[in-house]
Structures are given as C-alpha cells and as structure tokens.
Amino acid sequence: MNLLTKRTLTSKLFPEVTYEARSFSEGRRQALVASIAEDTYKLYELIGAANSILPTVEGETMTQEQLWKRTAIVDQINQLTAAKIHPSWIRAYLISIKGLDIDGVPATVDTFINDAPPDLFAELVTLIKDEAELGTDKVTN
C-alpha cells in the first residue's frame, strides 16, 4: 500500500492555479475540529439565537426590530466564519499555491488568506469542506 499524504487540487475558476493540500484524513479532520471547537460552539450559539427570532406561527412575519436583530446576528455568524473558521480550514490543509501571484510575488498560505480574490478563496473553502467532510450536510446519526 502506498499512502499519499499530499494531493493536488486544481482551481475550476482559474485552471492555472493549483493547490497542494495535505491529505484529508480522519485524524487531520478531527485535529482541525478540536482546534476550532470554541469558535464552532460560538457559531452554534449564534445560529440558535438567529433561529429563535424566526416566527413560530405559520403566516406570522418578523417585526422590523426582529429583522434588524436577526440581521445583526447573521452578520456575526458571517464574520466569525470568515475571520476564524475558514482561515483555520485553509491553514490545516493547504501546503502551497502555484500559479497565483499577489503583488508580483508567489502566493503563500498567509497571503492567500489575507489577499486572495473572494471567488478563489470561496472556491478553496468549498473544496476543503467537501473533501474533508466538514459540512453539516455530511453528518449522519
């Protein structure tokens, strides 16, 4: 058996860009989950708070105040995800990027996290999430 600990992923948006990524092993996934446990707990608290504002009676609508409050919580969810969770996923799996220069210099993991075009950043997050099964849609009871 030949176990590979690295793999190359190619950008669908920009085929000249490739990502060298660590293997998507169960051990690596569990280590990542443990490292972001506090942020994940906070995320679930925020999601619960946002959902508690939703109307519970069919046909009922939210007041303007409820809508603003829920929007503020959703903004916190998005900020936590963008600032903490997604960068952690990238740092855990990404080794290097080829075919992408930022300000004339080959991109590194850190410069990618800080300066990558939003669509390229989102694509990599999706690739990692799907490959490492980090999304809640993959969880089974």
C-alpha positions in Angstrom: 0.0 0.0 0.0 1.3 3.4 -0.9 -0.3 6.1 1.3 -0.1 9.6 -0.2 -0.1 12.5 2.4 -0.4 15.3 -0.3 -2.7 15.9 -3.2 -3.0 18.5 -5.9 -6.3 20.3 -6.4 -6.9 22.4 -9.5 -9.0 25.6 -9.4 -12.0 25.3 -11.6 -12.2 29.1 -11.8 -8.6 29.6 -12.8 -7.1 26.3 -14.1 -3.6 27.7 -13.9 -3.9 27.8 -10.1 -3.2 24.6 -8.3 -3.3 23.9 -4.5 -1.0 21.4 -2.9 -3.0 20.1 0.1 -2.4 17.8 2.9 -4.3 14.5 2.9 -7.9 14.7 4.1 -7.5 12.0 6.7 -9.8 11.4 9.7 -7.0 12.2 12.1 -6.4 15.6 10.4 -10.1 16.4 10.3 -10.5 15.6 14.0 -7.5 17.7 14.9 -9.0 20.6 13.0 -12.4 20.2 14.6 -10.7 20.2 18.0 -8.7 23.3 17.2 -11.8 25.3 16.3 -14.1 23.8 18.9 -14.6 27.1 20.8 -15.3 29.0 17.6 -17.7 26.3 16.4 -19.5 26.4 19.8 -19.9 30.2 19.4 -21.1 29.7 15.9 -23.8 27.2 17.0 -24.9 29.7 19.8 -25.3 32.4 17.2 -27.2 30.2 14.8 -29.5 29.2 17.7 -30.0 32.9 18.6 -30.8 33.8 15.0 -33.2 30.9 14.6 -35.0 31.8 17.9 -36.1 35.1 16.3 -37.8 33.4 13.4 -41.7 33.3 13.6 -43.1 30.2 15.1 -46.6 30.6 13.8 -47.4 30.0 10.2 -48.2 33.2 8.4 -46.6 35.4 11.1 -43.9 37.8 10.0 -41.0 39.4 11.8 -41.2 42.9 13.1 -38.6 45.4 11.8 -36.8 45.2 15.1 -36.7 41.4 15.0 -35.4 41.6 11.4 -32.6 44.0 12.4 -31.7 41.9 15.4 -31.5 38.7 13.3 -29.6 40.5 10.6 -27.0 41.6 13.2 -26.6 38.0 14.4 -26.3 36.7 10.9 -23.5 39.3 10.3 -21.8 38.0 13.4 -22.0 34.5 12.0 -20.5 35.6 8.7 -17.7 37.5 10.5 -16.8 34.5 12.7 -16.8 32.1 9.8 -14.7 34.5 7.6 -12.3 35.5 10.3 -11.7 32.3 12.2 -13.2 29.1 10.8 -12.4 29.3 7.1 -8.8 30.5 7.6 -8.3 27.6 10.1 -9.5 25.2 7.4 -7.1 26.6 4.9 -4.2 26.6 7.3 -4.9 23.0 8.3 -4.9 21.6 4.7 -3.2 24.0 2.3 0.6 23.5 1.9 1.2 25.8 -1.1 -0.4 27.5 -4.1 1.0 27.5 -7.6 0.1 29.8 -10.4 -1.1 32.7 -8.3 1.0 35.8 -7.7 -0.1 38.5 -5.3 1.5 41.9 -5.9 4.1 40.2 -8.2 5.1 37.6 -5.5 4.0 33.9 -5.5 1.2 33.5 -3.0 1.8 31.8 0.3 -0.9 30.4 2.6 -1.0 33.6 4.6 -1.1 35.9 1.7 -3.8 33.8 0.1 -5.9 34.0 3.3 -5.4 37.8 3.5 -5.4 38.8 -0.2 -6.9 36.2 -2.5 -9.7 37.2 -4.7 -13.0 36.4 -2.9 -14.2 33.9 -5.5 -10.9 32.0 -5.4 -10.9 32.0 -1.6 -14.5 30.7 -1.6 -13.7 28.0 -4.1 -10.8 26.7 -1.9 -13.0 26.7 1.2 -15.6 24.7 -0.7 -13.0 22.2 -2.0 -11.7 21.7 1.5 -15.1 21.5 3.1 -16.2 18.9 0.6 -13.0 16.9 0.6 -12.7 16.9 4.4 -16.4 16.4 5.0 -16.5 19.5 7.3 -20.0 20.5 6.2 -23.0 19.7 8.3 -24.7 18.1 5.3 -22.3 15.1 5.6 -23.1 14.4 9.2 -25.2 11.3 9.9 -26.7 10.0 13.0 
